[in-house]
Amino acid sequence: GNGGSDALSYPALYKRVMSVAAVDSNKNKASFSQFNSQVESVAPGVSVKSTLPGNNYASWSGTSMACPHVAGVVALV
């Protein structure tokens, strides 16, 4: 979640859901990312470059940017 707290929450509380937290390029906890006992993995989630229509790029932050990194690793396992 992007609440920046240590509160337990859904959907991460579901047994078959992996909780992902975001870190910056120095591996510091992102200020917006939740960190608690639910977190199973962390990935880059601050200023992550992404593509945009028209051959453009932008930097985005959020746990939604961290999740694709984790999904890629899980696919390889």
FENMO-V269522 format. One record per backbone hydrogen bond with DSSP energy under -0.5 kcal/mol. NH is the residue of the N-H (numbers start at 1). CO is the residue of the C=O. E is the energy in kcal/mol with one decimal. If there is no record, write none. Layout:
nh=NH co=CO e=E
nh=NH co=CO e=E
This chain:
nh=4 co=32 e=-1.6
nh=13 co=9 e=-0.9
nh=14 co=11 e=-1.9
nh=17 co=14 e=-1.6
nh=19 co=17 e=-0.5
nh=19 co=38 e=-0.6
nh=21 co=41 e=-2.4
nh=23 co=43 e=-2.0
nh=24 co=28 e=-2.4
nh=27 co=24 e=-2.1
nh=30 co=22 e=-2.3
nh=33 co=30 e=-1.3
nh=34 co=1 e=-1.6
nh=35 co=5 e=-1.3
nh=39 co=36 e=-1.3
nh=40 co=19 e=-2.5
nh=41 co=19 e=-1.4
nh=43 co=21 e=-1.7
nh=45 co=23 e=-2.5
nh=46 co=23 e=-0.8
nh=48 co=60 e=-2.9
nh=50 co=58 e=-2.7
nh=52 co=56 e=-2.9
nh=56 co=52 e=-1.4
nh=58 co=50 e=-2.1
nh=60 co=48 e=-2.3
nh=62 co=45 e=-2.8
nh=65 co=62 e=-1.4
nh=66 co=62 e=-0.9
nh=67 co=63 e=-2.1
nh=68 co=64 e=-0.6
nh=69 co=66 e=-0.7
nh=70 co=66 e=-1.6
nh=71 co=67 e=-2.7
nh=72 co=68 e=-2.0
nh=73 co=69 e=-1.7
nh=74 co=70 e=-2.8
nh=75 co=71 e=-2.1
nh=76 co=72 e=-1.0
nh=76 co=73 e=-0.6
nh=77 co=73 e=-0.9
nh=77 co=74 e=-0.7
